[in-house]
Every structure is written in C-alpha cells, then in structure tokens.
C-alpha cells in the first residue's frame, strides 16, 4: 500500500465516521484492536471506539471536520499519516460535567494515524481545547486591569 492510499483511508475515515456519522463503517477503516488517543482518553478496541463516537455524536450532533493539510512519512510498511483539520460543532448536551450551552464552536487540531495491514491501528488526536472553552463561555480570561 502506498502513502497516497493511506492518506485517502485516513481522510475517508474522518469523513465517514465523524462527518457523516456512519459508525457502522468503522471496521472498514480500523483494526479490531484499534487504539484511539484523544482528549486525554485512550479508547481501546473497535466496540469501545464506536461507543465513544456515538457519545460524541450525541453531544455534538452537527460536528463537522474540514481537512486543511495532510502529511505522509516513512517507508510504506511503517508509514504514518497526519491530517490537520478544523472542527465545528454545537454543544447540544452535557459534556464532562459542562451543561449544554447550545453554542457553536470552532477549533483546530491534528490526527496522526498509524497503519497495520492497510487499516488504521492507532490514532493520536490533539485539538486546541481552549478556543472552544472560550467560545462556549465555560472559561473566562482574567483581566489584567486592576479594579
């Protein structure tokens, strides 16, 4: 499998699973023992990954990722693919103890994909969490002005 194929697999995975919500298609893209690292969590195994995605889809029903850039490195059998993206969503239900704000947010992030036998074996996803927290009003920036 060439790097171009893996870039296509990584983006199709993001589009089908996250944008379109076709969670039942996950096994087409990932191994049964997939590990997904994101937001300080390690989700291990296909079924737990599907549960995690379902939960996110419930909280952020209109979530949408836009691909900004992609990078592929390494010899084919050890290659990695990185996708840089913008994510937009509405905070519709409670998330990690934060009541629904019903506000939209936008932020940027990157996902790094590791492959095994033509499928995604591991994903490391990192996103800017401060920007959405500010946009949703769940954190405030302290003023430097004296009172």
BELVENRA-V421184 format. One record per residue. N is the residue number from 1. RES is the residue in one letter. PHI is phi as a letter, one per 20 degrees, with the letter a starting at -180 (* if undefined). PSI is psi in degrees with one decimal (999 if undefined). Layout:
N,RES,PHI,PSI + N,RES,PHI,PSI
This chain:
1,X,*,132.2 + 2,X,e,161.9 + 3,X,g,-39.0 + 4,X,g,-42.3 + 5,X,f,-41.2 + 6,X,f,-35.1 + 7,X,f,-41.8 + 8,X,f,-42.4 + 9,X,f,-45.3 + 10,X,f,-46.0 + 11,X,f,-40.6 + 12,X,f,-38.6 + 13,X,g,-50.6 + 14,X,f,-44.1 + 15,X,f,-49.5 + 16,X,f,-47.1 + 17,X,f,-50.5 + 18,X,e,-50.5 + 19,X,f,-48.0 + 20,X,e,-13.8 + 21,X,m,22.2 + 22,X,e,66.5 + 23,X,f,-31.0 + 24,X,f,-15.3 + 25,X,e,-2.9 + 26,X,g,-39.8 + 27,X,f,-14.6 + 28,X,f,-27.0 + 29,X,d,-30.8 + 30,X,d,157.1 + 31,X,f,160.9 + 32,X,f,-23.4 + 33,X,d,30.5 + 34,X,g,147.2 + 35,X,c,125.4 + 36,X,d,117.6 + 37,X,d,116.3 + 38,X,a,142.0 + 39,X,l,37.8 + 40,X,m,11.3 + 41,X,d,151.8 + 42,X,d,107.1 + 43,X,e,118.1 + 44,X,d,125.5 + 45,X,n,149.3 + 46,X,f,-45.1 + 47,X,f,-41.7 + 48,X,f,-35.8 + 49,X,f,-45.0 + 50,X,f,-41.6 + 51,X,f,-43.4 + 52,X,f,-44.0 + 53,X,f,-42.9 + 54,X,g,-42.1 + 55,X,f,-45.8 + 56,X,f,-40.7 + 57,X,f,-31.6 + 58,X,f,-41.6 + 59,X,f,-39.4 + 60,X,c,73.8 + 61,X,f,-23.8 + 62,X,d,24.2 + 63,X,g,137.7 + 64,X,b,128.9 + 65,X,d,137.2 + 66,X,d,125.0 + 67,X,f,128.9 + 68,X,d,-43.0 + 69,X,b,161.1 + 70,X,b,144.2 + 71,X,c,137.4 + 72,X,c,135.5 + 73,X,c,156.6 + 74,X,n,166.2 + 75,X,f,152.8 + 76,X,g,-43.5 + 77,X,f,-14.3 + 78,X,d,16.6 + 79,X,f,153.7 + 80,X,c,149.7 + 81,X,c,133.3 + 82,X,d,131.6 + 83,X,d,130.5 + 84,X,d,132.9 + 85,X,b,163.4 + 86,X,d,135.2 + 87,X,d,137.2 + 88,X,c,143.2 + 89,X,a,166.2 + 90,X,d,133.4 + 91,X,e,90.4 + 92,X,e,-24.1 + 93,X,c,168.2 + 94,X,g,139.1 + 95,X,c,117.2 + 96,X,l,43.7 + 97,X,n,-1.7 + 98,X,e,116.2 + 99,X,g,153.2 + 100,X,g,131.5 + 101,X,e,-19.4 + 102,X,m,21.8 + 103,X,d,154.0 + 104,X,e,151.7 + 105,X,c,163.9 + 106,X,b,138.8 + 107,X,b,175.2 + 108,X,d,158.3 + 109,X,a,-178.5 + 110,X,b,142.7 + 111,X,c,133.4 + 112,X,d,124.9 + 113,X,d,134.4 + 114,X,d,139.9 + 115,X,d,152.4 + 116,X,b,124.8 + 117,X,l,41.5 + 118,X,n,4.8 + 119,X,c,161.3 + 120,X,f,122.7 + 121,X,e,-34.1 + 122,X,b,143.8 + 123,X,c,133.4 + 124,X,d,115.3 + 125,X,d,129.4 + 126,X,c,132.3 + 127,X,c,155.0 + 128,X,f,110.7 + 129,X,e,-20.1 + 130,X,f,-42.8 + 131,X,g,-49.1 + 132,X,f,-37.3 + 133,X,f,-39.9 + 134,X,f,-45.4 + 135,X,f,-34.3 + 136,X,e,-10.4 + 137,X,m,17.7 + 138,X,e,-12.2 + 139,X,c,152.3 + 140,X,c,147.0 + 141,X,e,128.7 + 142,X,f,139.6 + 143,X,e,143.2 + 144,X,e,-4.6 + 145,X,f,140.3 + 146,X,e,152.0 + 147,X,d,999
